[in-house]
């Protein structure tokens, strides 16, 4: 076999191998978390902070008393932790939802307040399909 024929075979083999590698490369699965927040605080609550470890959460700026807001956080990664904080004066609740390849979790706590106020409650959570997780919360 001539040198040029050998080089041609090596080059063609490298292109085929490259195509196989590219063809089997893992594609990142987008993850979505969903928040449902009910305001039972007696007044309007306003957004303090909203963040995700990667991506963003589309939290509304305010939620009026007696209203419920449902919003999501999205990322191009397969894992994210989104944290949203709502406040009313010197009271505030933090709501968190995380999703990963293995499921997820939802949690809440008061991050500012005193005397047992505010009351931050998680009433539900779940994993409706891979790459998605939701939490249902309220602030009183």
N, C-alpha and C positions, 0 to 999 in steps of 0.2 A: 504494500500500500504506500502510495506517495505521501510525502509530508503534507502537501496541500489537502489531500483527501482526508488524512488523519485530523488535521486542524479543522476542516469543515465538519467532520463528524463530532468532534469535541464541541465546537461552537453550536451545532444543532442540538446536541445533547444538553448543553448548558441552557439553551433557550427553553427546551422542553422541561428541564428540571425547574427552571425559574417559573414557568407557567404553572407547574404543579404546586410549587411553594406559594405563589400568589393566590392560586385557586383554593388552597386550603387554609389560608390565613384566617384567624378568628376575627369576626366582625363584632364590635361592641354592641351589646343589647341596650337600648335606651331604657331607663328606669323612670317610673312615675310614682310619686306619693300623693295622696289626697288628704286634705284636711276638711273637716266639717266642724265649724265653731259656732256655738250658740251663745249669744250674749244675754245673760240674766242678771246683769250687775246693777240694774236700775238707772243706767245712763249709757251714753255712747262710749264704746271703747275704741281706742285708736292704735294703729300699728306702731310699735316701738322699733323692732328690728325684724328682718326676714332674711334668712340665708340658707344656702345649701352647700355641702362640702364640694360639690361640683354642680353647676347649673344654677337654677333660680326657682324661687317660689313666687307665684303670682297672687300674693295676699292682698286683699282690699285694704285701703287706707283706714277705713272705719267700719264698724258694725253697730247699728243702732240697737237700743234696748229691745229685747224680745225678738230680734231677728237672728237668722242663721245664714252663715256664709259658707259656701263650699268652693274650695280652690285647690290648685295642684302645684306641685313642684316637679320639675323635670330635669333630666340630665342625659347626656349622651353616653355616660358610663353605666355599668350594670349595678352599681352600688351608689347610694347617696343617703345622707342624713340631712334633713331639712328641719330648721328650728325657726319658729315664728313666735314673737312676743307681742301681746296686746296689753295695753295699760289704760287705766282710768284714774287720773290723779296720782296718788301715791300707792296704788294697787296695780299689780301686774301678774299675768299668767304666761308661762312659757309652754308651748306645745311642740312636741317633736315626733317626727315619723321617719323611720329608716327603712330602706329596702335593700336587699342584696340577693345574690343567687340562692341563698339558703332560707329566704323568708323575710322577716322584718320585725319591727316592733313600733309601738306608739307609747308615748308617755307624756305626763304633764306635771308641773309643779308651780308653786307661787315663787316668783323671783323677786318680788318686792311687795311689802305689806306688813301688817302686824295684827295681833289680836285675833288670829284665825281667819283673817280676810286677806286676799280674796279666797274663795273656794274654787279651786281649779279641778275639774273632773274629767276623767276619760270614761266614756260610757260604751265604747266599742272600738274594735280594731279588726283587721283581717287582711287576707292575702287572696284577692279574687282570682288572680292569675299570675304566672311568673313575671317578675319585673315590676309588679305593682303592689302597693300596700296602702292602707288607709287608716285614719284615726278619727274618732268622733269625740268632740270635746265640748265643754261649756265653761264659762266664767261667771261666777256669782259674787 
